[in-house]
Amino acid sequence: MRKCGDRIAGIFAPAAFAVLAAVCVCGIGALNAQNAAKQAAIPPPPMGWSSWNAFSNTINSDITIAQAKAMVSTGMAKAGYQYINIDEGWWLGQRDADGNIVVDPKAWPAIAAGEKPGDMANIVRYIHGLGLKAGIYTDAGKDGCGTVGPDLGPGYPNEGSEGHYEQDFLQFARWGFDYVKVDWCGGDKENLDPAIQYAEIARAIARAESITGHRLYYSICNWGKNSPATWAPGVGGVTADIWRTGGDIVAPIVAGTPNANRRAELKEVFREFDEANHPEAEHTGFYNDPDMMVVGMPGLTDAQNRVHMSLWAISGGPLLVGADLTTLSPASLATLTNRDVVAVDQDPLGLQAVKVAESGTGLQAWSKPLAKPGQRAVILLNRTAAAAPVSFTLADLALLDAAAAKDLWTSKELGSINSSYSATVPAGDTMLLLVQGKEAAFSPYKPESSLDATRNQSVTFTRVSAKHSMARVQITYTNPGKSTRLAELRINGRIATRVAFPPTGNAPAIVTIQSQLDRPGKNNELTFSTTADPGPAIQSIAVQ
């Protein structure tokens, strides 16, 4: 067995971030590097607003300007929200003789002197002028969602980018957009393979970025079809992205239209939370996306909004508000901008919560490891119709000895936890806690085998054990390059996930993942591999 050295706890601190490659091995001094390494900085999940839930396909320049202004005036921008994302309906599927997108100049007029109507760069400049970022929308297929199920008004064909991937994504970058959401209505209609299409789109995005020097954040929206958690992390070589894990959380609720009487429902919030539960895929800048939020929309009480926000924060996914920002109540704003809760979502470790205990049917405790050693965000979730106690132990959290707990919604210190904690949670409600204790030991391992570092790379760690089936794995590596490099990780022969390794200079750094080590005892095998060169030098792992 290649288990070696002293047991260590996690050490976390920022480093640098940035694209692609292979794996080589440095076994000598691996344990010293593990002890000295700091946590690499990874991109947090995006925060912002998206137009679909509150405006359907009626989006235009005036609505977008009003929402951007509200993001600043309400204090949401100061709380970390930054993207203003224009969803379906901004374009009617028209192209010129050269295949370029043609935009309605009445919907998207000039905003400042000297601008040309129908140029989407106008709205981007306005959004950027407020210190915010701009997002745009298309479909992976030839048609968009308008031909599948238009929500308001007629459905227009040809609103997708199929056949124009390189052309459209280059145009988005040249307009100055910072974020692009790619839907799946047209792709689904044509029975395309999402893993193939979204990889092609990723390559088109990379080309647009190389030509313009402008970054496009990649949002994959294929509603969980074909299990995107198994292929979307790093698809096509991207080094940060999100992917939808389920269907829409709500049908649009647009004031003054026939659909104004629709309502958001807590059961749909719970469904989206459950469908986004893929902690093995969420790491190193890749995130499950449980859909836009419905906090502040008709149908949920203030208490239910807090439940919703708690679940999204502990999931560590994007915080994209779907409500009309100009009509948010003070209570909804307070929920969305709670500093401690937002910090849970934006935690730099970039992991998702795992269910660690169930004290009765529907009485669950979920724990999200945070970057500070010994710190966990814990949700006590009561899915039943009556108030009931929900509990967990420190062992469930991989913590030792006594710990301190704080209620993040009330800011109340809850005192010391000696070995277990229990609280009565109202029906359909949650408690969101911050727990600080002492880390249980990590077991370090060095590589069992590797191939020639100048060829196809593979490094394997064998006879790995963990106390929990969903183990936390710290990977110590170096990446002296200027861009993030990717490697595939396969555990016990299962489907691989791509792991991103940001630049480190010559010093070692750590990235952290969660993995299902489902073989009993010391029988688990972790293999990192890729065919690109050069790659991150993986030195050791440590498992909790």
VEXSE-103786 format. One line per 8 residues: their letters; for each residue x negated, y negated, z negated of C-alpha. Coordinates in Angstrom, 3 decimals. Each point is the difference from the previous one (the first is absolute). Example, Ala and Ser with C-alpha at 12.3 -4.5 7.8 and 13.67 -1.06 7.14 Angstrom:
BEGIN
as> -12.300 4.500 -7.800; -1.370 -3.440 0.660
***
This chain:
BEGIN
mrkcgdri> 0.000 0.000 0.000; -1.309 -3.460 0.905; 1.608 -1.803 -2.938; -2.679 -2.255 -1.496; -0.966 -2.708 -2.450; 1.819 -1.772 -2.774; 3.741 -0.541 0.076; 0.826 -3.574 0.916
agifapaa> 2.920 -2.382 -0.125; 1.007 -2.307 2.848; -1.853 -3.254 0.480; 1.823 -2.627 1.991; -0.977 -3.347 1.541; 0.243 -1.707 3.420; -2.296 0.423 3.005; 0.512 -0.871 3.696
favlaavc> 2.622 1.053 2.617; 0.222 0.477 3.734; -0.019 4.445 4.366; -0.997 3.699 0.801; -2.324 3.085 -0.068; -1.685 3.203 -1.352; -1.263 1.667 -3.174; -3.515 0.690 -1.186
vcgigaln> -1.174 1.250 -3.377; -2.424 -1.251 -2.595; -0.206 2.611 -2.734; -3.118 -1.306 -1.766; 0.854 -2.497 -2.689; 3.728 0.461 0.550; 0.880 -0.025 -3.676; -2.052 -3.097 -0.689
aqnaakqa> 1.827 -1.692 2.857; 3.348 1.112 -1.443; -0.860 -1.595 -3.324; -1.234 -3.229 1.612; 2.663 -0.401 2.696; 2.820 -2.506 -0.135; 3.457 0.196 1.510; 0.044 -1.186 3.633
aippppmg> 2.448 -2.760 0.854; 2.839 1.176 2.236; 2.855 -1.961 1.656; 3.072 -0.279 -2.250; 3.503 0.742 1.331; 1.532 -2.977 1.842; 2.418 -2.403 -1.685; 2.428 -2.205 1.885
wsswnafs> 3.422 -0.356 1.586; 1.660 1.699 2.986; 3.039 -1.233 1.898; 2.031 3.146 0.711; 1.934 0.605 -3.245; 1.450 -3.515 -0.269; 0.118 -1.112 3.647; 0.169 3.141 2.145
ntinsdit> -0.783 -0.797 3.646; 0.959 -3.678 -0.295; -3.518 -1.168 -0.892; -1.262 -3.261 1.542; -2.410 -2.842 -0.646; 2.295 -1.978 -2.318; 0.631 3.004 -2.273; -3.693 0.853 -0.075
iaqakamv> -0.991 -3.560 -0.907; 2.555 -0.109 -2.827; -1.268 3.300 -1.438; -3.645 -1.089 0.207; 0.804 -3.248 -1.792; 1.904 1.908 -2.694; -2.891 2.414 -0.578; -2.140 -2.976 -0.929
stgmakag> 2.564 -2.107 -1.900; 1.244 2.897 -2.158; -3.476 0.875 -1.226; 0.000 3.361 1.771; -3.126 -0.907 1.967; -1.847 -0.777 -3.240; 1.116 3.406 -1.317; -1.724 1.706 2.949
yqyinide> 2.660 0.210 2.713; -1.540 -1.073 3.305; 1.522 1.620 3.102; 2.969 -1.470 1.883; 0.999 2.919 2.231; 2.263 -0.484 3.017; 1.934 3.225 0.594; 2.218 1.213 2.846
gwwlgqrd> 1.913 -2.544 2.088; -2.796 -2.476 0.690; -0.348 1.251 3.594; 2.596 1.115 2.531; -2.150 2.413 2.002; -0.834 -2.329 2.892; -3.420 -0.045 1.723; -1.483 -2.077 2.793
adgnivvd> -1.427 1.363 3.245; -3.265 0.851 -1.763; 1.742 1.888 -2.793; -0.493 -2.702 -2.634; 2.662 -0.467 -2.678; 2.391 -2.889 0.745; 1.516 -1.696 -3.053; 3.247 -2.016 -0.141
pkawpaia> -1.102 -3.660 -0.326; 3.266 -0.940 -1.723; -0.554 2.531 -2.794; -3.701 -0.838 -0.270; -0.436 -3.667 0.951; -2.968 -2.298 -0.425; -0.500 -0.989 -3.658; -2.779 -2.547 0.267
agekpgdm> -0.964 -2.513 2.653; -1.780 1.450 3.014; 1.401 3.526 -0.432; 1.739 1.958 2.736; 3.503 1.449 -0.681; 0.096 3.793 0.091; -3.530 0.375 -1.310; -0.088 2.164 -3.155
anivryih> -3.302 -1.631 -0.945; 2.151 -2.981 -1.091; 1.608 1.830 -2.904; -3.294 1.659 -0.920; -1.717 -3.383 -0.288; 2.840 -1.242 -2.194; -0.215 3.006 -2.327; -3.780 -0.240 -0.175
glglkagi> 0.321 -3.707 -0.769; 1.797 0.930 -3.222; -2.856 2.279 -1.023; 1.975 3.145 0.884; -0.424 2.845 2.501; 2.283 0.929 2.907; 1.373 3.393 1.029; 1.663 1.223 3.206
ytdagkdg> 1.967 3.077 1.096; 0.220 2.411 2.910; 0.876 3.641 0.742; -2.224 2.910 1.008; 2.458 0.988 2.762; 1.182 -1.710 3.158; 3.219 -1.117 -1.658; 0.417 -1.352 -3.501
cgtvgpdl> 2.598 0.497 -2.687; 2.459 -2.288 1.778; 0.905 2.760 2.464; 0.426 2.588 -2.743; 2.188 -1.861 -2.468; 0.184 -3.788 0.399; 1.115 -1.570 -3.247; 1.240 -3.397 1.181
gpgypneg> 0.618 -1.023 3.572; -0.883 2.006 3.113; -2.906 2.390 0.177; -2.737 -0.858 2.466; -2.114 2.634 1.807; -3.781 -0.080 0.463; -0.761 -1.517 -3.416; -2.781 2.532 -0.606
seghyeqd> -3.678 -0.041 0.907; -0.410 3.410 1.646; -1.957 -0.443 3.215; -1.291 -3.363 -1.264; -1.824 0.930 -3.200; -3.305 -1.703 0.829; 1.743 -2.983 1.561; 2.475 -0.606 -2.824
flqfarwg> -2.323 0.434 -2.951; -2.565 -2.239 1.646; 2.766 -2.570 0.422; 0.995 0.298 -3.672; -3.601 -0.593 -1.029; -0.385 -2.947 2.370; 3.168 -1.558 -1.368; -1.710 0.264 -3.379
fdyvkvdw> 2.216 2.534 -1.771; -1.596 1.726 -2.968; 2.326 2.997 -0.369; 1.922 2.210 2.399; 2.826 2.394 -0.812; 0.578 2.751 2.567; 3.440 1.657 -0.126; 0.980 3.409 1.372
cggdkenl> 3.487 -0.335 1.551; -1.293 0.174 3.560; -2.570 2.639 -0.845; 2.619 2.148 -1.693; 2.395 -0.485 2.930; -2.671 1.331 2.381; -1.007 2.835 -2.372; -3.601 -1.225 -0.103
dpaiqyae> -2.580 1.310 -2.471; -0.471 -2.725 -2.640; -3.514 1.088 -0.973; -1.116 -0.358 3.634; 1.834 -3.252 0.729; -1.057 -1.755 -3.203; -3.615 1.051 0.581; 0.160 -1.537 3.494
iaraiara> 1.424 -3.177 -1.526; -2.775 -0.051 -2.606; -2.556 0.098 2.804; 1.807 -2.857 1.768; -0.097 -1.997 -3.232; -3.726 0.697 -0.391; -0.587 -1.202 3.562; 2.007 -3.184 -0.625
esitghrl> -1.974 -0.639 -3.172; -3.327 0.499 1.787; 0.980 -2.413 2.788; 1.474 -2.727 -2.202; -1.820 0.529 -3.301; 3.412 -0.220 -1.674; 1.216 2.644 -2.466; 3.425 1.661 0.479
yysicnwg> 1.297 1.870 -3.038; 1.727 3.193 1.192; 3.478 0.965 -1.273; 1.280 3.353 1.300; 3.788 0.325 -0.145; 1.116 3.457 1.108; 2.229 0.568 -3.076; -1.949 3.001 -1.301
knspatwa> 0.493 2.118 3.126; -2.643 2.690 0.624; -1.425 -0.573 -3.499; -2.087 -3.163 0.583; -1.761 0.418 -3.348; -1.864 2.892 1.645; -1.257 -1.981 3.026; 0.510 -3.738 -0.511
pgvggvta> -2.893 -0.791 -2.410; -2.714 -1.336 2.268; 1.862 1.026 3.169; -1.969 -0.982 3.071; -2.880 -1.196 -2.158; 1.810 -2.818 -1.828; -1.430 -0.781 -3.416; 3.144 -1.312 -1.740
diwrtggd> 3.621 0.656 0.847; 3.454 0.830 -1.339; 2.597 2.476 1.216; 3.710 0.244 -0.671; 1.008 3.126 -1.868; 3.799 -0.145 0.400; 2.937 -1.643 1.757; 1.287 -3.512 -0.585
ivapivag> 0.695 -0.899 -3.624; 3.052 -2.066 1.002; 1.855 -1.053 3.119; -0.482 -3.744 0.560; 2.182 -2.308 -2.061; 0.296 -3.262 1.928; 2.046 -2.838 -1.485; 2.827 -1.268 2.217
tpnanrra> 0.095 3.114 2.207; 2.194 3.134 0.106; -2.607 1.905 -2.033; -0.093 -2.498 -2.885; 1.986 2.366 -2.257; -2.627 2.747 0.003; -1.794 0.680 -3.293; -3.357 1.313 -1.121
elkevfre> 0.218 3.100 -2.217; -2.248 1.310 -2.758; 0.355 3.561 1.305; -1.724 -1.103 3.210; -2.799 -1.548 -2.050; -0.505 3.337 -1.767; 0.104 1.862 3.340; -2.693 -2.207 1.505
fdeanhpe> -2.151 0.350 -3.133; 0.216 3.797 0.184; -0.729 0.165 3.737; -3.106 -2.158 -0.457; -1.507 2.423 -2.516; -3.198 1.099 1.794; -2.784 -0.935 -2.437; -2.577 2.154 1.789
aehtgfyn> 0.282 -2.284 3.070; -0.043 -3.371 -1.782; -3.561 -1.130 -0.613; -2.874 -2.165 1.277; 2.276 -2.564 1.708; 2.668 2.364 1.378; 3.527 -0.277 -1.480; 3.368 1.735 0.082
dpdmmvvg> 2.721 -2.519 0.912; 3.397 0.552 -1.668; 1.517 -2.812 2.147; 0.785 -3.646 -0.562; 1.325 -0.896 -3.424; 3.616 -0.908 -0.739; -0.694 -2.000 -3.179; 2.283 -3.041 0.120
mpgltdaq> 2.412 1.456 2.560; 3.720 0.560 -0.705; 0.763 3.247 -1.823; -2.668 0.285 -2.702; 0.184 -1.439 -3.510; -2.949 -1.832 -1.553; -0.822 3.149 -1.986; 0.104 2.131 3.155
nrvhmslw> -2.277 -2.495 1.754; -2.542 0.553 -2.773; 0.303 3.774 0.445; -0.589 -0.466 3.725; -3.024 -2.237 -0.526; -1.434 2.387 -2.596; 0.253 2.965 2.369; -1.607 -1.848 2.911
aisggpll> -2.802 -1.328 -2.198; -0.898 3.379 -1.465; 0.201 1.547 3.485; -2.724 -2.423 1.030; 1.644 -0.636 3.353; 0.593 -3.261 1.846; 2.145 -2.655 -1.694; 1.947 -1.350 2.977
vgadlttl> 3.102 -1.918 -1.041; 3.063 0.378 2.215; 2.287 -2.547 -1.661; 0.587 -3.556 1.190; -2.695 -1.883 -1.910; 1.991 -3.241 0.109; 2.812 1.475 -2.124; -1.888 2.054 -2.600
spaslatl> 1.283 -0.427 -3.554; -2.375 -1.014 -2.804; 0.293 3.535 -1.412; -0.932 1.604 3.346; -2.949 -2.359 0.396; -1.183 0.813 -3.503; 0.182 3.709 0.814; -1.932 -0.348 3.248
tnrdvvav> -2.717 -2.208 -1.483; -0.613 1.685 -3.358; -3.782 -0.215 -0.141; -0.589 3.213 -1.955; 2.311 2.065 2.208; -1.481 -1.364 3.225; -3.451 0.833 -1.381; 1.041 3.658 -0.356
dqdplglq> 0.880 0.118 3.698; -3.148 -1.866 1.046; -2.372 1.944 -2.250; -3.358 0.351 1.793; -0.208 3.762 -0.497; 2.762 0.292 2.638; 1.673 3.176 -1.295; 3.621 1.124 -0.312
avkvaesg> 1.827 1.143 -3.124; 0.374 3.709 -0.693; 2.815 1.609 -1.997; -1.704 1.288 -3.142; 2.901 1.071 -2.233; 3.732 0.769 0.103; 1.501 0.247 -3.463; 3.380 0.969 1.424
tglqawsk> 1.782 0.053 3.351; -0.402 -3.475 1.479; -2.062 -1.262 -2.968; -3.396 -0.628 1.537; -3.348 -1.580 -0.827; -2.172 -1.180 2.893; -3.607 -1.151 -0.416; -2.134 -2.157 2.308
plakpgqr> -3.755 -0.066 -0.729; -1.326 -3.567 0.021; -3.455 -1.353 0.708; -0.860 -0.845 -3.583; -1.316 3.157 -1.708; 2.595 1.598 -2.258; 2.845 -2.119 1.350; 3.266 1.372 1.402
avillnrt> 3.274 -1.517 1.180; 2.772 2.309 -1.192; 3.675 -0.003 0.913; 2.587 1.661 -2.193; 2.833 0.705 2.445; 3.508 1.063 -0.979; 1.881 1.214 3.091; 2.983 1.260 -2.034
aaaapvsf> 3.365 -1.618 -0.777; -0.659 -0.403 -3.745; -2.706 -1.544 -2.149; -2.606 2.573 -1.010; -3.534 0.272 -1.398; -2.851 0.316 2.492; -3.441 1.048 -1.202; -3.583 0.759 0.984
tladlall> -3.230 1.016 -1.702; -3.436 -1.545 0.296; -1.161 3.315 1.446; 2.553 -0.491 2.799; -1.875 -3.213 0.860; -3.470 1.601 -0.253; -0.729 -2.233 -3.004; -1.554 0.862 -3.360
daaaakdl> 0.538 -1.153 -3.587; 2.174 -3.018 -0.797; 1.231 -2.422 2.644; 1.743 -3.370 0.001; 3.180 -0.690 1.980; 1.700 -3.135 1.296; 3.419 -0.487 1.623; -0.746 -1.933 3.206
wtskelgs> 3.497 -1.467 0.391; 0.385 -1.308 -3.541; -3.746 -0.535 -0.628; 0.547 1.723 -3.341; -2.904 1.883 -1.566; 1.269 3.452 -0.953; -2.818 0.946 -2.344; -2.159 3.097 -0.099
inssysat> 0.743 3.369 1.620; -1.695 2.827 -1.874; 0.858 2.995 2.151; 3.434 -0.589 1.553; 2.538 -2.744 0.653; 3.787 0.063 0.340; 2.578 -2.726 0.585; 3.705 -0.056 0.696
vpagdtml> 0.617 -1.271 3.532; 3.470 -1.183 1.141; 1.789 1.898 2.757; -1.463 -0.658 3.441; -2.732 -2.166 -1.497; -3.746 -0.014 -0.615; -2.679 -1.233 -2.338; -3.278 -1.102 1.561
llvqgkea> -2.955 0.313 -2.362; -3.668 -0.842 0.099; -1.935 2.608 -2.007; -3.633 -0.485 -0.985; -1.928 2.926 -1.439; -3.156 2.017 0.468; -0.604 1.989 3.179; -0.149 3.757 -0.132
afspykpe> -3.299 1.309 1.348; -0.771 0.214 3.705; -1.865 3.104 1.179; -2.742 -0.855 2.531; -0.973 2.182 2.952; -2.694 -0.186 2.653; 0.339 1.435 3.527; -0.068 3.747 0.520
ssldatrn> -0.948 -0.214 3.666; -0.426 -2.359 2.908; -0.967 0.003 3.659; -2.827 -1.821 1.725; 0.587 -3.704 -0.633; -0.775 -0.828 3.634; 2.838 2.159 1.365; 3.644 0.593 -0.789
qsvtftrv> 0.198 -0.608 -3.703; 1.577 2.129 -2.704; -0.516 0.045 -3.749; 1.747 2.418 -2.345; 0.568 0.082 -3.737; 0.972 3.434 -1.300; 1.178 1.559 -3.260; 1.703 -3.256 -0.965
sakhsmar> 2.485 0.040 -2.870; 2.425 -2.475 -1.570; 2.449 0.041 -2.882; 2.810 -1.434 2.137; 1.051 1.164 3.477; -0.037 -3.623 1.163; -3.544 -0.888 -0.957; -1.791 -3.316 0.183
vqitytnp> -3.199 0.232 2.050; -2.732 -2.633 -0.021; -2.249 0.176 3.080; -3.446 -1.566 -0.303; -1.530 -1.025 3.325; -2.064 -2.613 1.807; 0.874 -1.815 3.208; -2.758 -2.435 1.017
gkstrlae> 1.888 -1.095 3.125; 2.091 -3.119 0.485; 3.326 1.749 0.571; 2.155 2.558 -1.766; -0.598 3.614 0.999; 2.495 2.861 -0.064; -0.351 3.659 -0.920; 2.579 2.774 -0.119
lringria> 0.603 1.866 -3.227; 1.457 3.493 0.087; 0.892 1.702 -3.287; 0.302 3.769 -0.115; 0.418 0.075 3.771; 3.126 -2.161 0.033; 0.796 -2.877 2.383; -2.672 -2.679 -0.296
trvafppt> 0.335 -3.592 -1.128; -2.346 -2.748 1.200; -1.900 -1.852 -2.705; -1.413 -3.486 0.556; -3.483 -0.886 -1.247; -0.627 -3.783 -0.084; -3.526 -1.394 0.386; -2.222 0.228 -3.095
gnapaivt> -3.356 -1.357 1.145; -2.724 2.243 -1.342; 1.693 0.522 -3.364; 2.457 2.838 -0.689; 3.711 -0.626 -0.497; 3.076 2.005 -0.922; 3.329 0.462 1.727; 2.761 1.833 -1.839
iqsqldrp> 2.665 2.347 1.345; 2.568 2.409 -1.425; -0.005 3.571 1.255; 2.064 3.133 -0.513; -2.463 2.517 -1.429; 2.519 2.814 0.025; -2.246 3.046 -0.339; -0.254 1.274 -3.579
gknneltf> -3.248 -0.245 -1.903; -3.224 -1.012 1.705; 1.079 1.044 3.471; 0.690 -3.267 1.829; -2.007 -1.137 3.025; -0.318 -3.553 1.334; -1.540 -0.538 3.449; -0.785 -3.412 1.502
sttadpgp> -0.654 -0.084 3.728; -0.013 -2.064 3.158; -1.657 0.055 3.398; -1.024 -3.660 0.160; -3.433 -1.273 -0.875; -1.220 -1.635 -2.172; 2.220 0.596 -2.977; 0.242 -0.591 -3.720
aiqsiavq> -2.593 1.873 -2.030; 2.143 1.945 -2.463; -2.107 0.727 -3.047; 2.308 1.538 -2.590; 3.542 0.197 -1.284; 1.455 -0.107 -3.501; 3.366 1.586 -0.778; 2.486 -0.650 -2.807
***
